[in-house]
Amino acid sequence: MLDVTPLQTAVDALADRLRTLPQSRLDQGAAAEALALARQLATRAQLIERPGETPYELPDAGMFAAGDQLAVAGHDLVEALRTAAARPADSDAKWPPPTSWRRPCDAYGRRRNAAREPPRAVARRRAGQSEAMTRSASR
């Protein structure tokens, strides 16, 4: 098994350091360098996970998110390396499996394929909420 502990430790230490930097230091280029490193790590992880596809570019979420972006990209690379090392070399199976640990979400973080409530349950829930709001407003 591939030991990726040193990579994970280094990524965590650098991400923690970036999270504690003041705004003046982030403005001096630390955030830009962290974003560039996070983009490289994310690209490498995507190329390992999906070799035939074009990797997407990690968006700039602002200077205060640089440490978090680096941590996420680094952990993605660590998991991609672990998964690739555990996979048999002569496997023709499609990887990653369709039931990946990453769930597709919409812009609000809700799962896209989540089971929806039946219309009656929604109507009952909304009626109960509006009734409760009416009672609290009349007090």
Backbone as JSON Lines, residues from 0, in Angstrom:
{"i":0,"aa":"M","n":[0.84,-1.18,0.0],"ca":[0.0,0.0,0.0],"c":[0.88,1.24,0.0]}
{"i":1,"aa":"L","n":[0.46,2.24,-0.73],"ca":[1.19,3.48,-0.87],"c":[1.01,4.33,0.4]}
{"i":2,"aa":"D","n":[2.13,4.8,0.94],"ca":[2.08,5.64,2.14],"c":[2.05,7.11,1.72]}
{"i":3,"aa":"V","n":[0.9,7.74,1.87],"ca":[0.74,9.14,1.5],"c":[0.64,10.04,2.73]}
{"i":4,"aa":"T","n":[0.99,9.5,3.88],"ca":[0.92,10.26,5.12],"c":[1.78,11.52,5.08]}
{"i":5,"aa":"P","n":[3.03,11.47,4.55],"ca":[3.83,12.7,4.51],"c":[3.17,13.81,3.67]}
{"i":6,"aa":"L","n":[2.55,13.43,2.56],"ca":[1.86,14.42,1.73],"c":[0.68,15.02,2.49]}
{"i":7,"aa":"Q","n":[-0.1,14.18,3.13],"ca":[-1.25,14.65,3.87],"c":[-0.83,15.56,5.03]}
{"i":8,"aa":"T","n":[0.22,15.2,5.72],"ca":[0.71,16.01,6.83],"c":[1.2,17.37,6.34]}
{"i":9,"aa":"A","n":[1.92,17.38,5.23],"ca":[2.43,18.64,4.68],"c":[1.3,19.54,4.21]}
{"i":10,"aa":"V","n":[0.31,18.96,3.55],"ca":[-0.83,19.75,3.08],"c":[-1.59,20.34,4.26]}
{"i":11,"aa":"D","n":[-1.82,19.54,5.3],"ca":[-2.55,20.03,6.47],"c":[-1.77,21.16,7.16]}
{"i":12,"aa":"A","n":[-0.46,21.0,7.29],"ca":[0.35,22.02,7.95],"c":[0.33,23.33,7.16]}
{"i":13,"aa":"L","n":[0.47,23.24,5.84],"ca":[0.46,24.44,5.02],"c":[-0.92,25.1,5.02]}
{"i":14,"aa":"A","n":[-1.95,24.31,4.97],"ca":[-3.31,24.86,4.99],"c":[-3.58,25.55,6.33]}
{"i":15,"aa":"D","n":[-3.16,24.94,7.43],"ca":[-3.33,25.58,8.74],"c":[-2.56,26.89,8.83]}
{"i":16,"aa":"R","n":[-1.37,26.91,8.28],"ca":[-0.56,28.13,8.28],"c":[-1.25,29.23,7.46]}
{"i":17,"aa":"L","n":[-1.79,28.88,6.32],"ca":[-2.48,29.87,5.49],"c":[-3.73,30.41,6.18]}
{"i":18,"aa":"R","n":[-4.41,29.57,6.92],"ca":[-5.62,30.02,7.61],"c":[-5.31,31.03,8.7]}
{"i":19,"aa":"T","n":[-4.1,31.0,9.25],"ca":[-3.74,31.91,10.34],"c":[-3.06,33.19,9.86]}
{"i":20,"aa":"L","n":[-2.76,33.3,8.57],"ca":[-2.08,34.49,8.07],"c":[-3.0,35.7,8.08]}
{"i":21,"aa":"P","n":[-2.46,36.88,8.38],"ca":[-3.27,38.09,8.32],"c":[-3.54,38.5,6.87]}
{"i":22,"aa":"Q","n":[-4.5,39.37,6.7],"ca":[-4.89,39.8,5.37],"c":[-3.73,40.44,4.62]}
{"i":23,"aa":"S","n":[-2.89,41.17,5.31],"ca":[-1.76,41.84,4.64],"c":[-0.83,40.82,3.99]}
{"i":24,"aa":"R","n":[-0.57,39.72,4.67],"ca":[0.29,38.68,4.1],"c":[-0.38,37.95,2.94]}
{"i":25,"aa":"L","n":[-1.69,37.73,3.07],"ca":[-2.42,37.09,1.98],"c":[-2.41,37.98,0.74]}
{"i":26,"aa":"D","n":[-2.53,39.31,0.95],"ca":[-2.49,40.26,-0.16],"c":[-1.13,40.29,-0.85]}
{"i":27,"aa":"Q","n":[-0.07,39.99,-0.12],"ca":[1.28,40.05,-0.68],"c":[1.6,38.89,-1.6]}
{"i":28,"aa":"G","n":[0.67,37.99,-1.79],"ca":[0.88,36.91,-2.75],"c":[0.75,35.51,-2.18]}
{"i":29,"aa":"A","n":[0.6,35.38,-0.87],"ca":[0.47,34.05,-0.27],"c":[-0.79,33.35,-0.75]}
{"i":30,"aa":"A","n":[-1.88,34.11,-0.86],"ca":[-3.14,33.51,-1.3],"c":[-3.06,33.08,-2.76]}
{"i":31,"aa":"A","n":[-2.42,33.89,-3.6],"ca":[-2.29,33.54,-5.01],"c":[-1.43,32.29,-5.2]}
{"i":32,"aa":"E","n":[-0.35,32.2,-4.44],"ca":[0.51,31.01,-4.52],"c":[-0.21,29.78,-4.01]}
{"i":33,"aa":"A","n":[-0.99,29.94,-2.94],"ca":[-1.76,28.81,-2.41],"c":[-2.79,28.33,-3.41]}
{"i":34,"aa":"L","n":[-3.44,29.28,-4.08],"ca":[-4.43,28.91,-5.09],"c":[-3.77,28.19,-6.26]}
{"i":35,"aa":"A","n":[-2.6,28.65,-6.67],"ca":[-1.88,27.98,-7.77],"c":[-1.5,26.55,-7.38]}
{"i":36,"aa":"L","n":[-1.03,26.37,-6.14],"ca":[-0.69,25.03,-5.67],"c":[-1.94,24.15,-5.57]}
{"i":37,"aa":"A","n":[-3.03,24.71,-5.07],"ca":[-4.27,23.95,-4.96],"c":[-4.76,23.53,-6.34]}
{"i":38,"aa":"R","n":[-4.62,24.41,-7.33],"ca":[-5.03,24.05,-8.69],"c":[-4.17,22.92,-9.25]}
{"i":39,"aa":"Q","n":[-2.87,22.95,-8.97],"ca":[-2.0,21.86,-9.44],"c":[-2.37,20.53,-8.78]}
{"i":40,"aa":"L","n":[-2.61,20.57,-7.47],"ca":[-2.99,19.34,-6.77],"c":[-4.34,18.81,-7.28]}
{"i":41,"aa":"A","n":[-5.29,19.71,-7.5],"ca":[-6.6,19.29,-8.0],"c":[-6.5,18.7,-9.4]}
{"i":42,"aa":"T","n":[-5.67,19.3,-10.24],"ca":[-5.48,18.78,-11.6],"c":[-4.87,17.39,-11.57]}
{"i":43,"aa":"R","n":[-3.88,17.19,-10.73],"ca":[-3.25,15.86,-10.63],"c":[-4.23,14.83,-10.11]}
{"i":44,"aa":"A","n":[-5.05,15.2,-9.13],"ca":[-6.03,14.26,-8.6],"c":[-7.05,13.88,-9.67]}
{"i":45,"aa":"Q","n":[-7.49,14.87,-10.45],"ca":[-8.47,14.58,-11.49],"c":[-7.9,13.71,-12.59]}
{"i":46,"aa":"L","n":[-6.63,13.93,-12.93],"ca":[-6.01,13.1,-13.97],"c":[-5.83,11.66,-13.5]}
{"i":47,"aa":"I","n":[-5.65,11.46,-12.2],"ca":[-5.55,10.1,-11.67],"c":[-6.92,9.45,-11.64]}
{"i":48,"aa":"E","n":[-7.93,10.2,-11.2],"ca":[-9.28,9.65,-11.08],"c":[-9.95,9.4,-12.43]}
{"i":49,"aa":"R","n":[-9.76,10.34,-13.36],"ca":[-10.4,10.25,-14.67],"c":[-9.36,10.55,-15.75]}
{"i":50,"aa":"P","n":[-8.56,9.56,-16.12],"ca":[-7.43,9.8,-17.02],"c":[-7.8,10.35,-18.39]}
{"i":51,"aa":"G","n":[-8.92,9.98,-18.94],"ca":[-9.25,10.4,-20.3],"c":[-9.96,11.74,-20.4]}
{"i":52,"aa":"E","n":[-10.34,12.32,-19.28],"ca":[-11.13,13.53,-19.3],"c":[-10.27,14.77,-19.04]}
{"i":53,"aa":"T","n":[-10.76,15.9,-19.52],"ca":[-10.07,17.16,-19.28],"c":[-10.38,17.63,-17.86]}
{"i":54,"aa":"P","n":[-9.36,17.94,-17.07],"ca":[-9.62,18.39,-15.7],"c":[-10.22,19.8,-15.67]}
{"i":55,"aa":"Y","n":[-11.07,20.03,-14.71],"ca":[-11.63,21.37,-14.55],"c":[-10.67,22.22,-13.71]}
{"i":56,"aa":"E","n":[-10.82,23.54,-13.81],"ca":[-9.96,24.43,-13.04],"c":[-10.63,24.79,-11.73]}
{"i":57,"aa":"L","n":[-9.87,24.73,-10.67],"ca":[-10.37,25.09,-9.36],"c":[-10.67,26.59,-9.34]}
{"i":58,"aa":"P","n":[-11.88,27.0,-8.97],"ca":[-12.21,28.42,-9.01],"c":[-11.55,29.19,-7.86]}
{"i":59,"aa":"D","n":[-11.4,30.48,-8.05],"ca":[-10.85,31.34,-7.02],"c":[-11.99,31.73,-6.08]}
{"i":60,"aa":"A","n":[-11.94,31.26,-4.84],"ca":[-12.99,31.53,-3.87],"c":[-12.63,32.7,-2.96]}
{"i":61,"aa":"G","n":[-11.57,33.4,-3.26],"ca":[-11.16,34.53,-2.44],"c":[-9.95,34.19,-1.6]}
{"i":62,"aa":"M","n":[-9.28,35.25,-1.16],"ca":[-8.02,35.03,-0.45],"c":[-8.2,34.34,0.9]}
{"i":63,"aa":"F","n":[-9.33,34.52,1.54],"ca":[-9.53,33.91,2.85],"c":[-9.87,32.42,2.76]}
{"i":64,"aa":"A","n":[-10.19,31.93,1.58],"ca":[-10.51,30.52,1.39],"c":[-9.33,29.74,0.82]}
{"i":65,"aa":"A","n":[-8.19,30.39,0.64],"ca":[-7.04,29.73,0.02],"c":[-6.57,28.52,0.82]}
{"i":66,"aa":"G","n":[-6.53,28.63,2.13],"ca":[-6.11,27.51,2.97],"c":[-7.07,26.34,2.86]}
{"i":67,"aa":"D","n":[-8.36,26.64,2.86],"ca":[-9.36,25.58,2.75],"c":[-9.31,24.91,1.37]}
{"i":68,"aa":"Q","n":[-9.12,25.72,0.32],"ca":[-9.02,25.14,-1.02],"c":[-7.8,24.24,-1.14]}
{"i":69,"aa":"L","n":[-6.69,24.66,-0.54],"ca":[-5.49,23.84,-0.56],"c":[-5.71,22.53,0.19]}
{"i":70,"aa":"A","n":[-6.38,22.6,1.33],"ca":[-6.65,21.39,2.1],"c":[-7.54,20.42,1.34]}
{"i":71,"aa":"V","n":[-8.59,20.93,0.72],"ca":[-9.51,20.06,-0.03],"c":[-8.8,19.43,-1.23]}
{"i":72,"aa":"A","n":[-8.05,20.24,-1.98],"ca":[-7.34,19.71,-3.16],"c":[-6.28,18.69,-2.74]}
{"i":73,"aa":"G","n":[-5.59,18.97,-1.65],"ca":[-4.58,18.02,-1.17],"c":[-5.18,16.71,-0.71]}
{"i":74,"aa":"H","n":[-6.29,16.79,0.0],"ca":[-6.96,15.55,0.46],"c":[-7.54,14.77,-0.71]}
{"i":75,"aa":"D","n":[-8.03,15.48,-1.73],"ca":[-8.5,14.79,-2.94],"c":[-7.35,14.03,-3.61]}
{"i":76,"aa":"L","n":[-6.18,14.65,-3.69],"ca":[-5.03,13.98,-4.28],"c":[-4.61,12.78,-3.45]}
{"i":77,"aa":"V","n":[-4.6,12.92,-2.14],"ca":[-4.24,11.8,-1.26],"c":[-5.19,10.62,-1.49]}
{"i":78,"aa":"E","n":[-6.5,10.89,-1.54],"ca":[-7.46,9.82,-1.75],"c":[-7.33,9.21,-3.15]}
{"i":79,"aa":"A","n":[-7.06,10.04,-4.14],"ca":[-6.88,9.52,-5.5],"c":[-5.66,8.61,-5.56]}
{"i":80,"aa":"L","n":[-4.59,8.99,-4.9],"ca":[-3.39,8.15,-4.88],"c":[-3.64,6.84,-4.15]}
{"i":81,"aa":"R","n":[-4.34,6.9,-3.02],"ca":[-4.65,5.67,-2.27],"c":[-5.52,4.74,-3.1]}
{"i":82,"aa":"T","n":[-6.52,5.31,-3.75],"ca":[-7.44,4.51,-4.55],"c":[-6.72,3.89,-5.74]}
{"i":83,"aa":"A","n":[-5.86,4.68,-6.39],"ca":[-5.12,4.16,-7.55],"c":[-4.15,3.07,-7.13]}
{"i":84,"aa":"A","n":[-3.56,3.19,-5.95],"ca":[-2.63,2.17,-5.48],"c":[-3.35,0.88,-5.1]}
{"i":85,"aa":"A","n":[-4.59,1.0,-4.62],"ca":[-5.35,-0.18,-4.21],"c":[-6.0,-0.88,-5.39]}
{"i":86,"aa":"R","n":[-6.14,-0.19,-6.5],"ca":[-6.78,-0.76,-7.69],"c":[-5.84,-1.75,-8.38]}
{"i":87,"aa":"P","n":[-6.36,-2.9,-8.81],"ca":[-5.51,-3.84,-9.55],"c":[-5.02,-3.21,-10.86]}
{"i":88,"aa":"A","n":[-3.78,-3.47,-11.23],"ca":[-3.18,-2.86,-12.42],"c":[-3.86,-3.33,-13.71]}
{"i":89,"aa":"D","n":[-4.31,-4.58,-13.77],"ca":[-4.88,-5.1,-15.0],"c":[-6.41,-5.02,-15.01]}
{"i":90,"aa":"S","n":[-6.96,-4.19,-14.15],"ca":[-8.42,-4.08,-14.06],"c":[-8.98,-3.3,-15.24]}
{"i":91,"aa":"D","n":[-10.01,-3.86,-15.88],"ca":[-10.7,-3.16,-16.95],"c":[-11.95,-2.47,-16.44]}
{"i":92,"aa":"A","n":[-12.17,-2.55,-15.13],"ca":[-13.37,-1.96,-14.55],"c":[-13.29,-0.43,-14.63]}
{"i":93,"aa":"K","n":[-14.45,0.16,-14.84],"ca":[-14.51,1.62,-14.9],"c":[-14.23,2.17,-13.5]}
{"i":94,"aa":"W","n":[-13.34,3.15,-13.42],"ca":[-12.98,3.71,-12.13],"c":[-13.1,5.2,-12.19]}
{"i":95,"aa":"P","n":[-13.6,5.9,-11.21],"ca":[-14.16,5.42,-9.97],"c":[-15.53,4.8,-10.2]}
{"i":96,"aa":"P","n":[-15.97,3.97,-9.27],"ca":[-17.26,3.32,-9.45],"c":[-18.37,4.36,-9.5]}
{"i":97,"aa":"P","n":[-19.5,4.02,-10.13],"ca":[-20.58,4.99,-10.26],"c":[-21.12,5.49,-8.93]}
{"i":98,"aa":"T","n":[-21.04,4.69,-7.9],"ca":[-21.5,5.13,-6.59],"c":[-20.33,5.72,-5.83]}
{"i":99,"aa":"S","n":[-19.78,6.78,-6.37],"ca":[-18.63,7.43,-5.77],"c":[-19.02,8.12,-4.49]}
{"i":100,"aa":"W","n":[-18.05,8.43,-3.65],"ca":[-18.33,9.1,-2.38],"c":[-18.71,10.55,-2.61]}
{"i":101,"aa":"R","n":[-18.45,11.07,-3.79],"ca":[-18.85,12.44,-4.1],"c":[-20.27,12.42,-4.63]}
{"i":102,"aa":"R","n":[-21.12,13.18,-4.02],"ca":[-22.51,13.23,-4.44],"c":[-22.74,14.51,-5.23]}
{"i":103,"aa":"P","n":[-23.43,14.42,-6.36],"ca":[-23.72,15.64,-7.12],"c":[-24.68,16.53,-6.34]}
{"i":104,"aa":"C","n":[-24.35,17.82,-6.24],"ca":[-25.18,18.76,-5.53],"c":[-25.51,19.95,-6.41]}
{"i":105,"aa":"D","n":[-26.6,20.61,-6.09],"ca":[-26.93,21.83,-6.81],"c":[-26.17,23.0,-6.18]}
{"i":106,"aa":"A","n":[-26.47,24.21,-6.6],"ca":[-25.74,25.39,-6.14],"c":[-25.93,25.65,-4.65]}
{"i":107,"aa":"Y","n":[-26.95,25.09,-4.05],"ca":[-27.22,25.31,-2.64],"c":[-26.73,24.17,-1.76]}
{"i":108,"aa":"G","n":[-26.02,23.21,-2.31],"ca":[-25.49,22.11,-1.53],"c":[-26.47,20.97,-1.32]}
{"i":109,"aa":"R","n":[-27.63,21.03,-1.95],"ca":[-28.6,19.95,-1.81],"c":[-28.31,18.88,-2.85]}
{"i":110,"aa":"R","n":[-28.53,17.65,-2.47],"ca":[-28.31,16.55,-3.42],"c":[-29.3,16.64,-4.56]}
{"i":111,"aa":"R","n":[-28.82,16.47,-5.77],"ca":[-29.68,16.55,-6.95],"c":[-30.61,15.36,-7.05]}
{"i":112,"aa":"N","n":[-30.13,14.19,-6.67],"ca":[-30.91,12.97,-6.85],"c":[-31.61,12.56,-5.56]}
{"i":113,"aa":"A","n":[-31.8,13.5,-4.66],"ca":[-32.45,13.16,-3.4],"c":[-33.91,12.81,-3.64]}
{"i":114,"aa":"A","n":[-34.39,11.88,-2.85],"ca":[-35.79,11.48,-2.98],"c":[-36.68,12.66,-2.58]}
{"i":115,"aa":"R","n":[-37.69,12.89,-3.35],"ca":[-38.58,14.01,-3.08],"c":[-39.77,13.54,-2.24]}
{"i":116,"aa":"E","n":[-40.27,14.46,-1.45],"ca":[-41.43,14.15,-0.63],"c":[-42.67,14.06,-1.52]}
{"i":117,"aa":"P","n":[-43.61,13.2,-1.17],"ca":[-44.86,13.17,-1.92],"c":[-45.58,14.51,-1.78]}
{"i":118,"aa":"P","n":[-46.35,14.93,-2.79],"ca":[-47.02,16.24,-2.74],"c":[-47.9,16.44,-1.52]}
{"i":119,"aa":"R","n":[-48.59,15.38,-1.06],"ca":[-49.44,15.52,0.12],"c":[-48.63,15.84,1.36]}
{"i":120,"aa":"A","n":[-47.47,15.21,1.5],"ca":[-46.63,15.46,2.66],"c":[-46.11,16.9,2.65]}
{"i":121,"aa":"V","n":[-45.77,17.38,1.48],"ca":[-45.31,18.77,1.36],"c":[-46.43,19.72,1.73]}
{"i":122,"aa":"A","n":[-47.62,19.46,1.22],"ca":[-48.76,20.33,1.52],"c":[-49.06,20.33,3.02]}
{"i":123,"aa":"R","n":[-49.02,19.15,3.65],"ca":[-49.27,19.08,5.09],"c":[-48.22,19.83,5.88]}
{"i":124,"aa":"R","n":[-46.96,19.68,5.48],"ca":[-45.88,20.34,6.18],"c":[-46.01,21.85,6.05]}
{"i":125,"aa":"R","n":[-46.31,22.34,4.85],"ca":[-46.46,23.77,4.63],"c":[-47.66,24.32,5.39]}
{"i":126,"aa":"A","n":[-48.75,23.56,5.42],"ca":[-49.93,24.01,6.15],"c":[-49.62,24.12,7.64]}
{"i":127,"aa":"G","n":[-48.87,23.17,8.16],"ca":[-48.49,23.22,9.57],"c":[-47.59,24.4,9.87]}
{"i":128,"aa":"Q","n":[-46.68,24.72,8.95],"ca":[-45.78,25.86,9.15],"c":[-46.56,27.16,9.12]}
{"i":129,"aa":"S","n":[-47.46,27.31,8.14],"ca":[-48.2,28.56,8.04],"c":[-49.15,28.72,9.22]}
{"i":130,"aa":"E","n":[-49.71,27.61,9.72],"ca":[-50.58,27.68,10.89],"c":[-49.8,28.13,12.12]}
{"i":131,"aa":"A","n":[-48.59,27.59,12.27],"ca":[-47.75,27.96,13.39],"c":[-47.32,29.42,13.3]}
{"i":132,"aa":"M","n":[-47.05,29.88,12.1],"ca":[-46.66,31.28,11.91],"c":[-47.83,32.2,12.22]}
{"i":133,"aa":"T","n":[-49.04,31.8,11.83],"ca":[-50.22,32.61,12.1],"c":[-50.46,32.71,13.6]}
{"i":134,"aa":"R","n":[-50.3,31.59,14.32],"ca":[-50.49,31.6,15.77],"c":[-49.47,32.49,16.45]}
{"i":135,"aa":"S","n":[-48.19,32.44,16.02],"ca":[-47.16,33.25,16.66],"c":[-47.33,34.72,16.33]}
{"i":136,"aa":"A","n":[-47.87,35.04,15.17],"ca":[-48.08,36.45,14.8],"c":[-49.26,37.06,15.54]}
{"i":137,"aa":"S","n":[-50.24,36.26,15.91],"ca":[-51.44,36.78,16.56],"c":[-51.22,37.01,18.06]}
{"i":138,"aa":"R","n":[-50.12,36.57,18.61],"ca":[-49.86,36.73,20.04],"c":[-49.42,38.11,20.37]}
